[in-house]
Amino acid sequence: MFDPNNGKPRVFALSPGVDFPAALVAGLQELMAGHAPHDMARVELFVNTARMRRRIQELFSRGGASFLPKLRLVTDLGENEVFADLPDTANPLARRLEIAQLVRKLIEREPDIAARAHTFDLADSLASLMEEMQSEGVHPDALAQLDVADHSAHWARSQKFLELVTHFFATDAPLNAEARQRIVVSRLIKRWEVSPPEHPVIIAGSTGSRGTTRLLMEAVARLPQGALILPGFDTIMPEKVWDQLDDEMTSEDHPQYRFHALLRALDIPADKVPLWITTAPAQADRNALVSLALRPAPVTDDWLLEGPDLENLAAATEAVTLIEAPTARAEALAISLRLRKAAEDGQSAALISPDRTLTRQVTAALQRWGIEPDDSAGIPLPQTPSGRILRQTADLMGRKLPSDKLLALLKHPLVAREDRGDHLKRTRDLELKLLRGGPPFPTRREVEVWAAKRESDTETHVWVSWLWDILDALASCASAPLPDLLEQHIALTEKLCAGPGKSDAGTLWNKPSGEEAAKAVSNLREAAAAGGEMACADYSDLMHFVLNQHEVRDPNAPHAGIMIWGTLEARVQGADLVILAGLNDGIWPELPGPDPWLNRQMRRDAGLLLPDRRIGLSAHDFQQAIAAPEVWLTRSKRDAEAETVQSRWINRLTNLLNGLDGSGAPALKAMRERGDDWVKLAMTLDLPRDQVMPAQRPSPVPPVHARPKSLPVTQIETLIRDPYAVYARYVLRLRPLDPLHATADAPLRGLALHDVLERFIKDTATHLPDDAVQLLTDLADEVFATTVPWPATRAMWKAKLARVAPWFVDTEHTRRQYARPLRQEEKGAVALDGIDFTLEGRADRIDEATDGALFLYDYKTGSLPTKPQREHFNKQLPLLAAIADRGGFKGLTGRKVIGADYLGLGSDPNQEGDRFEFGDLDKVWDELVALISAYLDPDKGFSSRRAVFEARWEQNYDHLARFGEWDETDDAVRMEVGQ
């Protein structure tokens, strides 16, 4: 097939923009044109991915019946019977579990070395490092010889972990895939040195980025009938630029660096590498532009010298569109519109991006037109129903069940699938009756009490028993051997999916997601014996890791011409339109993650891969993909949190074009204008078809008979500040649902502290003991233990109370010098004379002076209202005093009220309030009568946000008033409400 090479390596190349598999097949057929048909079957062709192999088979089949070459994967080398003496590779998951046990023991022995929660992450990282060392032929002894003078403390820590895996490098240790592949390649090279194959051997499509693969490529290139075919080889880059790539520390991130390192090892100048076939790239002028833009730094001189020589910039960029969308959503919508147009025009289009969030947004946007793209990556298993239920139940093992996670579990589509209707009805009722505003961590007893009240549904108790048997078993999980934890987890999940009274697994293992989940569980079962004893939290982390290794392909027939590819698929496929999306730094290219073991210099000295290698591979993928016939380059200027930074490749390309005199800047402008047109079009998708006028600031006027006939004193401030909230709550009778996820918020702290102080005042009503401070903190322990189910919150609130307790006790001595505690949490009410209205209130504490006069107190855990706020808005305490003055509290008639104070128990404890002279409370009452009379006027409206404390002050009913379509500067508009 090949002419004798006289011992010289044989390397061919194909330029970016050439359909690599198609050109590869065409070149093979051209070379074999004068040979017998069966000679093609003697050609041994190695490719690096199964996708490449399938594409080549497809291309050969298009030409009719013929012989195929021996298509093999580089990773299949060890399947030859010659290597039958080599043992099978060790299970990679089992190996990680073995390392995790070693890491866990090290952490237990030296707790300061790392957090236990990071056990499996550290084990996974160690296993990956070990695999890389074996692939690159680096023994642990090489690490021991590194110069670590500047990093001695960090290196000492790293060595403790690295020593854990040293025994895996022993000759008798089970081999992992990388170590076995290295042995196979080494043996094969030795055989070829003695007896080289007479038939053609070709490696096509690999860049030689890994050590073992590059060893094989160098050996094949030197075979008498061996050859390499390099993809995306830059035939335009001058020799002097190739020479600049000698230092991997500065050049590893260049797209052509791997080819330079390979050619340097083979002693072949880059300009002596011939093309495999004279297939012209899609756009040679664009290849020259991109090649110059991606030159290794420093590039300024090259740009100035060679930039003016670039020809046909307009033609090179004519089929390039640059999208710089304001948001990721706008980017996704613009892409979806272009893909829709491609589908209508019968054009094949591929979206390429490492940003899976963006690709899923595009997929969702295409659904409005009934287009389902062919996504090569599929859906991550944890995001499918079967994967999600396994993840949810694993997270509950050994943990108390919060109400929000209980509802998420009950509403999962696979739970109680066969009895779904009744199950969802009970779930809904449980949510509304118990969990909303109920206990943060519901118990079996509380749910059984709820079930006992459902006389119309006699099967509820069966449902509750079925459910809580499972939940109790999950919560009672304790450390156990991994196989036992796994079987317990799977059995309980199957029981949950089956439903009450069923013994099967429901639909947990059905459909593609269930089949993939079964495969993930099977893989873990095979490796579980290596996991040892494991805590429930560690098991949950492990289950997350295992599920994340699997993806589910959509079984439905997707659109044949609309594809979503990862960068790997882009190397082996061809499309009329290629969209390179998510071109922001940190996404494409993805920035190297922190290496917990070795820095860049240490990696270089040891002979390991540099972190920049991934950037270089991404740059090579970019250089190949941008050479397609038509290209879109897209990015968003903002993500959900902040401004983004455009990809370094886009930055170089735009800077180069901007700096070129003549047609450079106009070409870039045209690229952006085309992109802006599509972004503007995309933004119209979210606009309503008909113009919608913004709402006006409402001031509803309900009939008098529907207006509230009573209000608590706490709602008077609301009536003054936001009358609409009173209208919504007391006229429309709308009550906001409590959040499902209960949190340790300020209202809960206030309730808990009120309980503590109520018990303290009750126990010390006759006298304050000497250990009053200790008594107060002890009572707090008792109350918080039952009302605050979060340990960290309990500790924090107890610490806060401990700081304020001495002040409270000291000032309590003063308060009791002129009044003694009389009543606590006392309810009262007074009707307004001549008005059908009653004012209600609850006093936190009422004290009685020796002459029978009353003093009121109100506990506050937050900041106290200022005097102007009390005068104009916050009328709670004065109104409570007015109720007491008018005999509104049972058994306390004819008493004089001398004062009312707030007791601030926050970070800055303080006592502040009012003292009442003759006529003061009458004035307060008259103001109340005037206020209520006004809102009982048939013409008076309940305006929204009349006098809010701050513009950002939010009310529960702002969304009902459509606040945001108007603001406080707009006039309130009277709105009649029907009778």
N, C-alpha and C positions, 0 to 999 in steps of 0.2 A: 504493500500500500504506500509506504513512504520510501523515498530514496535513502540510500545508506547515509548515515550522519557522521560516520568516522569518529564515533565516540562523543560528538558534541550534543549538548542538550537540544531538544526540539520543542519549541514553544510557539504557539500561534495566539492570535488575539482577535477580538471583535470589538468594534467601537461602541460607545454609548449611542442609543437610538436605534440599534439594530436588534430585531427580534432574535434573541440569542438561540432558543431552541430551533426556530425555523432555519436560521442560518447554519446551525450545527448540522441539521439533517440534510440541508441542501449541499453543504460541503462534503459530507460523507458520500452522498449519492454521486456527486461529481467525481470524487476520487475513485470510486468503485465502478465508474461507468464502463471501463474496459475490462473488468474482471468478470468471472463467472458469478451468477446470482448468489450461489451459496457461499461465496467468499465473504459476503456481508455478515454471515452468521459467525465468522471467525473473529470479527472485531469485538474486543472487550471494551465496553464504554462505561466508565464510572462517572456517576453524577452525585451531587451532594444532598438532594432531597427527593422524596417520593413524588412530589408535585412535578419536578423536572422530568422524572422518568415517565410519568403518565402523559405529559405533554409531548414528549418525543415519540412515545408509542402512538399517540393520536395523530401526529404529523406523518409518521410512516404509513399508517392505515389509510390516510387520504389518497395516497398514491396507488392504491390497489394492492393486490396480493403480492407479497415479496418477503424475502428473508429479513429478519430484524437482527441488529447487533445484540450481543450479550449485554443487556442493560442491567447494571448492578449499582448499588449504593456503596459509597465508600465505607459506610459503617457495617456492611455485610461481609467484609473481608474474612472475618473469623469463622464464617459458616462453612468454609472449605473443609473437606475431610482431613486435610493435612494437619489441621489444628485441632483434631478431635481429642488430643491429649490434654488440651487446656480445659480447666473446669468452667462451668457456667459462671456468669458474672453474679456478684452479690446483689441482692435486692437493695436498690438505692434507698428506699424508705427504711428498710431494716437497718441499714448502715447508719442512717441519721438517728434512728432510735437508740442504737448502741452508743453513739457519740453523745446523745442527750443524757443517757444515764451517767456517763463519765463526767459530763459538764455539771450535772446536778450534784454529784458527789463532791466535786471540786468547790462548788459554791457553798455547799453545806459545811465543808471544812474551812473555807475562807470566805465568810459572808461579804467581806468588803470588796471582793474582786468583781462581783457583778450581782445584779438583782435576779432573784429566782424566776421572776416572770419572763426573763429573757432567755431562759434555758434552751428552748427549742430553736429560737432565732440564732443563738450562738452556735448550736449544733449544726444547723443548716449551713451557716456561713463557714464553719470549719470543714464540713463535708465538701462544700464547693471549692474551697481552697485546696483541699487534698486532691480532688479530681483534677483541678487545674495543674497542680504540681506533677501529677502522674502523666497528664497529657503533654506537658512541656518537658518531661524528663528531668524534673528537679527533685533531688532527694532531700530529706530533712537536714542532712549534714551540710548542705549548701546554705541553709538558713542559719545554722549555728556559726558559720564563718563570716557572717555579715558584720560590717563596721557599724556599730550602733552607739557610738560614743555620745552623740547628741540626743539619743532617744532611749537611754538606758532604762529609765523608769517604765516607760510604755512597753519597751521590748521585754522587760522582765515579766510583766503581766501577760503579754502575748505568748511568751515561751511556756508559761504554765498551761495554757490551753493547747498549744501546738504539741506539747509532750503527750497529750492525751491520745493523739492520733498517730504517733510515730510507729507504733507496733503494726498499724495497717500497711506499712510499707515493707514489712518483712516478706521474704520469699515464699514462706508457707502460708501467708495470710490470704483469705479469699479476695479475689480480684474484683474491682469494680469495672465498669464498662470502659473507662478511659485507660486504666492500667492494662486491661486485656487487649484493647486496640493497639496500644503501644507495642506490646509483645508481638502481636500478629504482624504489624508493619515491619518491625525489626527482623523477624524471621523471614518474611517475604523478601525483604531487600537482600538478605544473605543468600537466599535461594537464587534470586535473579543475578547476583554477582557470579554465581557458579554456572547457572544454566538459564540465561535470559529467555523469555518467551519469544517464539518466532512469529506469533500472530500480533496484530496491532493492539496496543493497549493505550487507551485515551482517558484522561481525566478532564472533564469539561464542566465549567461553571463555578469552580471553587476558587477562592482568593488566597487560600493558604494562610488563613489567619490563626489557625491553631497549630501547635508544634507538631503533633503526630501527623496531621494531614499534610503539612508542608514537607515532612520527611518523605512521605509517600510520593508527593508530587515531584520532588527533586529526583527520586529514584526512577519514576516513570519517564521523566523527561530525558534521562540518559539511556533508556532502553533502545536497542536497535530499531524497534518498531513502536516506540513509545512517543507520546505527544501530550502536551498540555494545551488547552484552549481557554484563554483568560477572558472573562466577561467584562464589558465596560472599560476597556483599556484605552487610556487617553493617548491617541496617536498624534495629537497636536502639540502636546507639551514639549518644549525644547529640551535638549540634553542637559543644559546648564541647570534647569529647574529640577530634573531628575536627580542631579548630583546634590541638590540642596536637601534631599530627603535622607541623607546618611544618618543623621542623629535622631534616633527614635524618640528621645525626650522632647524634641520640638516638632517632630514631623508625624508622629503616630496618628494624629487626627486628620491627616491629609487623605483624600479618597484613593490616591494611587500608591500610598506608602507600602502596602502589603505586596504589591507587584514589584516595587523597587527592591524590597528585601529579598524576594524570591529570585529576581533576575540577578541581583548582586551575588547571591549564593551560587547561582548557575553560571556566573561570569558571562552574562549576555547583556550587551548594551540595549537600552530601551528602543533605540531607533533601528535595531536589527531584528526586532520581533515582527514577522510578517503577519498579514491578515489571513485568517482561516479561509475566507471567501470574500471576494470583492463586492460585498453588498454595501451600498451607500447608506449612511445613517439617515434618519428621517429629516434632520435639519443640521447639515454640517456647519453652517454659519453660527447656529446657536451653540453647538458643541464648542466652537472656538471661544465664544463669549463666556460660557460657563467655565471652561478650562482656565481662562485668564482670571476670572473672578475668584476661583478657588485656589490660586497659587499659594504656596506656603509663605508665611510671614518671614521677613518683610516683603511686601508686594508693591509698594508705592512706585519704585523705579520701573518694575515690569509694566505696571499699568500705564505709566507715562510714556514708556518707550514703545510698547506693543499695542496699546489701546488705539492710537490713531490708525493702525494698520487693519483693524477689524473692518470687515466689509459687510455691506447689506444688513446693518443693524435693524433697519425697519423690517426687513424680511425675516431676520432671526427672531424677532420678538412679536411678529404679526400674530402668531397663534399662541401667544402667552398672555394670560390674564392675571393680574395681581389684585387679589381681594384683601383689603385691610378693613375688616368689619369692626363696628364699634363694640360688639359683644360676641360671645361664643354662640349665642342663639342666632344672631344675625348671620354669622358665618355658616352655621348649619343650614339655615333657610336658603341662603344663596346657593349653596352646594346642591341642596335638594332640587331647587328650580332648574339648575343646569342638568342634573341627572334626569329630571323629567323630560326636558327638551331632547336629550340624547335618546331616551326611550321612544319618544314620538318620531324622531328622525331616523330610527333604526341604526343609531350609532352606538358602537360598543364604548362603554365608559367605565373607568375604574377609579374609585376613591382609595387613596393610599394614605394612611396615617397611623402612627403608633398611639394616638389618643383615642382610646376606646370609648370614652365618654362622648367625644364629638361624633364618632361614627354611629353610636346608638342614637344620638340626637338626630342625625341625618336619616337614619332608618325610620325613626318615629315620624319625622316630617314627611317622608315619602308615602306613609300610610294613607294620607288624605287623598292621594291619587291612586291608591290601590297598587302601588309598586313595592314589591318586596325584593330588595337587593340580595345577590348571592354573596353572603358574608363568609369569607373563608375561616374566620376565627370562631364564629358561633357565639354562644352566650356563656359566660362563666357559670359553671355549675351552681355555685352558691346563690346565684340570682334566679335560678329556676325553682319551680315549686318543690321538687324533691330535695334539691340541695338546700333550700332555705329551711325546710322543716327539720332537716338533720342538724343544721347550724343552730336553729332556735332551741331545740331540745338539748343539744350539747351545752349551750350557754346556761341552761337552767340547772345543770347537774351540780349538786352541792350548794345551791344558792337559794335564798328566800325569793319568793316569786312576787315581783311588784305588779300592781294592777295593770299597767300599760302593757307589759310583756304577756300577761295572761290573756288580755283581749287580742293582742297580735297573734298569739298562738291559736286561740279559739276561732279566729276569723280566717286562718290559713285555709286555702281552698282544698287541701287534702285531708283535713281533720274531719272525722265522722262523715266521710263522703257518701256512704250509703243511706244515711239518715239526715241529710243535709238540711232540709227544711226545718224540722223540729229543732235541730241543733242550733241553727242560726237564730231562730225565734227565742230560744232560751238564752242564748248569748246576748242578744239585744236587750232583753228584759234584765238580765244580770247587770249589764253595763249601766242601764238607766237607773235601776233601783238600788244597786249596791256600790258599784265601783265609782260612779260619779259623785265625788264628795265623800266617798266612803274611805275605808282603811287603805293606806298606801300599800300594805302587804296583806291581802285578804287571806283568811284562814278557812279551813274546812268548816269549823263551827259556825262562823258568820254566814257562810254560803248555805249551810244546812238550815239555819234559821230562816233565811230568805226563801229557800225551797219549800219549807213547811207551810208558808203562807200562800202558796200557789195551789189552792184546792182544785182549781179547774184543770190542772195539769198534773195528774197523779204519777206520771213517769219521771217527773223532775228529779225526785230523790235518787232514782236509778242513774240518771245522767250525772248528778253530782257525785255519787259514789264512784262511778266509772272514771270521771275526770280527776277527782282528788286522790284516788288510789295511784294514778299515774304521776300526778304532781308531787305527792308525798314521797313516792319512790325516787323521783328525780332529785328532790330536795335533800333526801337522806343519803345521797351518794357520798361515799368516803373513799379515801385512798385505797387502791386495789391494783392487782396486776392488770396491765393494759388489756389482755384478752377478755377479762371479766368485765371491765368497764365498757368495752366495745359491745359485748353481747347484751349487757344490761341496757345500754343506750339504744341499740337497734330494736330490742324487744319492746321497750316502752314506746318508742316512736311508732312501731307497727301497730301497737295496741291503740295508740292515739288516733292513727289514721283509720283504723278499722271501725271504731265507734262502739257504743254500748252494746254489750251482748254479742259481739262479733269476735271471731278468732283468727281471721286472716290479716293481711297487711293493707287492706283497702287498695288504693291505687298508688301507693308509695313507689312501687317499682315498675309502674306502667309507663308507657310512652318513652320517647328518647331520653327525656331528663331522668326518668326513673331507672332506665337501663344504664345510663352513665353513672348515676348515683350508686347502683348496685356494683358496678365495676370499681368505683372508688372504695366502697366498703370492702369488697373482695381483696383489693390490693392491701388495704390496711390489715385485714385478717391474716394475710400471708406473712406480714412483717410484725404482727403484734407481739409475738413471743420475744422479740428483741427489745421490747419497750420497758420491761421490768415493772415495778410498782410505780404508779403514777397518781398524782393528785387530780381532783376533778377539774380544777382550773387549767392544769397542764393538758389534760385530755381535751378540753374545749379548744385550746390553742392548736393542738395537734389536728383536731377534726377540721378546723378552719384551713390549716395548711394543706391537708389532703384534698379537701373539696376544691380548693383554688387551683389544684394541678389539672383539673378537668374542665372541658368545655363541651357544650351541647350544640350540635348543628341543627338548624331548622329542617325538619323532614319535608315540609311543603316545597313544592317546586318553585324556586325563586325565578326572578326575571333573568333570562339567559345573558342579556347584554349589559346589565347594571351590576357591577361587582364592587365589593369592599375587600381590599387586600391589606395584609401586613406588608412590611418592606421585603420580606423573604419571598412572598408570592410575586411581587413586582419584578423580581429578577427573571422569572421564568415564563411570564405571560406577556401578551401584547394587547393593546387597546387603542382605539382611535383617539379617545380623550382620556387623559390622566389628570386627576386632581390630587395635588399634594397639599394636604390640609394639616392644620395645627402647627404651622411653622413658627413656633415661638421657642426661644431658648428654654431649656428645661423639659420641653416636650419632644421637639425634634430639632436638634439632637437632644436625647435624654442625658442629663448631666450625670456623671459617674457618682454612684453612691459612696458614702464613707466606708473605707476599708478598716475594720477594727484590728487588723493584724499587721499590715505592712504599708508603708508609704510608697510613693512613686519611685524614689531613688532606691529603696530597699528591694522593690520588685524588679527593677532593672538589674541591680547587682546580682540578684538571685536567678535571673533568667526567666522570670514570670512575665505575664502579659501586663502592660500598663493600662490604667483605667481609661486612657484616651483611645484605646483600641475600639471601644464601642462607638465613640464619636466618629472615628475614621471609617468604620463599616457603614454607619448611617450616612456619612458624607458620600461614600461610594454609591449607596442606594439612591441618594438624592441626585447624583450626577447622571446615573443611568435613567432615572424616572423623568427628569426634566428634559431629556432628549426625545420624548415621545412626540408624535406629530402635532397634537394640540395639548397644551398644558395649562392648568390653573394652579396658581400658587396662592394659598389662602392662609390667613391668620386673623386673630381677634386682638384688638388693641387693649381690651380689658378682660380679665377673667372675673370670677365671683368676688374676688377680694381686692385686686389692685391692678394698676397698669402692668401690661406685659412687655417683654423685651423681644423684639423680632429675632428670628433665627439668624445665626451668624452668616448663614449662606445667603439669606435674603438681604441682610445688611451689606454684604460684600457686593452682591449683584447690583443693588440699587446705588450704592456709592460709586461703583465703576461706571454705570450708565450716566449718573449725574455729572461725573467728572469728565466725560468725553465731549469734546467740542463737536458741534455739528448735530448729528442725528441721535446721540446718546440720550440726552435729556428728553427730546420729543418722543423717543421710543418708550422711555419709562413713563412719561405722562400718558401716552396712549394705553399702556398696560393698566395703569391705575384707573383711567377713565372707563375702560371696559369693565373693570371690577366694580367701580362706583355705580355704574348703571345696574348691575345685577344686585348689588346691595340695596339700592333704592327700590328695585322691584320686589326684593324679598321683604322689605319692611312694610310694603303695602299688604302683605298676606294677613297681617294681624289687624289691619284697619277694618272697621265695620263697613258693610256695603252701603248702608244709609248713614247719613250724618246724625250723630247722637248728641243732643244738647246736654251740657253738664247740668247736674241737679242744682237746684237753688237751696240756699240755707233754710231749712224747714222751721216753721213755727206752727205746729198743729193746734187746732182749736177744737177739742172734743166737747160734746155736750156736757152740761154741768152735772147731770146725774151720773155720768161715767167717771168723773174726776175723783181722785182719792178722798175718802172721808176720814182718813187717819194717816199719820206719818210718824216714824220714830225720829227722835231728835237728831240722829246721825244723818238723816236725809234732808234736813233743812238746809245745810250747806250745799247739798247737791241741787236743791230747788233754786237756790240763789245763783249758783255757778252754771249749772247745766240743766235747766228745766226739762229739756227733751228726755233726759235719762229717767226722770220721775214719770214722765208721760209713758215711756216705753215699759217701765217696770210696773207701774200701778194702774195704768189705764189699759194698755195692751196686754198686761200681765205676762210679759216676756221675762224669763229668768235665764241668765247665762248659765250654761253647764259648767261645772267645775272641771278643771283640766284633768284628763285621765291620768297623766303622770304626776302624781303628788310630789311636791318638792318642799324642802324646808324653807319656806318663804316667810316674809315679815308677818302676815296674818297668823300663821301657825305659831310663830314665836310669841306673838302677843297673847294668843289663847293659852299657851303653855305657861307663860309667866303670870298671867292672871290666876291660873289654877294654883300656882306656887304661892302667890301672895295671899290668895283667899284662905288657903290652909294655914299659912303663917299667922295671919291676923286672927283667925279663929282660935288657934292654939295659944296665942299670947294675948288674948283679949283682956284678961285681968291684969297681967303684968308682963314686962319684957324680961326674960331671963338674962343672966350674965353671958351665956353662950348663944345669944340670939343670932349672931352671924353664922355660927356653925349649924344651928337649927335651920336657918334659911337655906343653906347650901345642901343640907341633908334632904330637906323637903324637895328641893329642885331635883336631886338624884331620883327620888321616888316618882315624881310627876313626869320627868323627862323619859324615864324608863318605859312608861306606858304610852306616852303621847308622841314621842319623837323616836321613830324606829331606825334612825340613821346614826350609827356610833360616832362618826366624825362630827356630825352636827351636834349631837349631845355634848360631846367634849368641848366644842367651841362655845356653845351657849352657856354651859356651866362655867367656863372660864370667864365669860362676859359678866355673868351674874356674880361670880366671886369678886370681881373688881368693883361692882357697884353695891354689893351687900353691906360693907361697912358704912358707906354713906347713907344707905337707906335706914339702917338701924340707928345711926346717930341722929338723923333727922326725925325718926319715929319717936325718939324720946322727947324731942321738942314738940311734935304734933300732939302727943298725949298729955302734955302739960296743960292744954286748954280744951281738949276734947278727947273722948274715948270712943273706940269703934263700937258702932251700934248695929248697923246692917251692912250686908255685902250682896252684890249682884241683885239689887232690889229693883223690882219692876214698879212703874208708876204711870199714871195717865191722868190728863185733865181735859175736859171738853171746853171749847171756846164758847163764850156767851154769845148767843144769837147767831151762831154759825154751826152748820152741821159738820163739825170737824173735831177730831180728838188728837191731841198730841201725846205720844207715848215715849217712854224712855226707860233705860236701865242704868242705875247708878252703880259704878264699881264698888264704891264704899261711901257710907254715910257715918260720920262721927257725931257724937252728942256732947255738948259742953255741959258744965255743971248747972247752968241756968236753963238747960233744955234746948238751947239754940243748936242748930244743925250746921255741919260743915261737910262739904262734898269733895270727893277726890276721884280723879280719873287717871289710870295708869297708861303711860305711853312708852313704847319701846323705841319709837323713832324720834324725830325732832319735834319740839313743841311749837304750836302755832304762836306767831308773834302777836303783840298787842293789837296792831292794826288789823291783822287777820281775824282776831277774836271779835273786834268791834264791828267788822263789816260782813264776815263770811262764817267763821267758825263759831257757831252759837250753841254748840253742844252743852258745855257746862253751864252757861247762864240759863239755858232753857231747862236743864235738869233742876237747877236751883229754883226756877220759877214754878216748876211742877211741885217741888217740895213746899214752896211758900204758899201754894194754893191747896195744900193737903192732898196732893196726888198720890203720895205713898201711904199705903194702908197703915193705920195706927199712928201716923205722924202728923196729925192735924193741929193747926194752931201753933206751929213752931216757926220761930224766926230763923231765917237762913243768913248766916253772917259772912260766908265766903265759899269759894269753890276753887280748887287748885288742880293743876296737872302735875303728876309726879313723873318726870322724865327719867327713864331707866336705861337710856342709851349710853353711848361712849362718853358723853358729857352729862352726868346726872344733874338734874336741876328740878326745883319746885317753883312753879310760877302759876299765877291765877289772878282772881279778882276778889275784892272785899266789897260787900254790898251795904250801901247806906239806904236810908229811908227813901223809897220811891224808885230805886234803881231797877229792881225786878219788875215793877209795874211798867217801866219804860220798855224793858225787854219784851214783856208780854204784849204791850201795845204794838210794838214793831212786828211781832209774830202775827197778831190779828190782822194788821194791815197787809202783810205779805200773803197770808192765806186768803184774805178777802179778795185781793187782786187776782189770785189764780182761781178763784171761784166765780170771777166775772165771766159772763158768757162770751165776751169779745176778747178775752185775754188768751194769747197763744203761749205754748210751751216751747220757747226758742232753744235751738241747739247751741251749746257752747257759748252761753251768754257772757260769762265772766270767768273763764278758766284760769287756773293758777299760773300755768305756763302754756305756751303754744303747743309744746310736745305732750302736754297732759292728755292722757288717753282715757276714754270712757268705754264701757262695755258696749255701748250702743252707737258709737261713731260710725260703724259700717252701715247700720240701719239708716242713719241720717245722711249717708253718702258723703261724709266729710272727706275732703281731698279734692272733690269736684268743686268745692267752694272753700273759702277760708273765713276767718273771723272779721275780715274787713267788709265782707258782703252783708247787705241788709237782710234780716230775717224776713221770710215771705210767709204771710198768713195762709194757712191751709185748713179749710173746713174738713172736719172728720164726720162721717155719717153717723146718724142716730143709732 
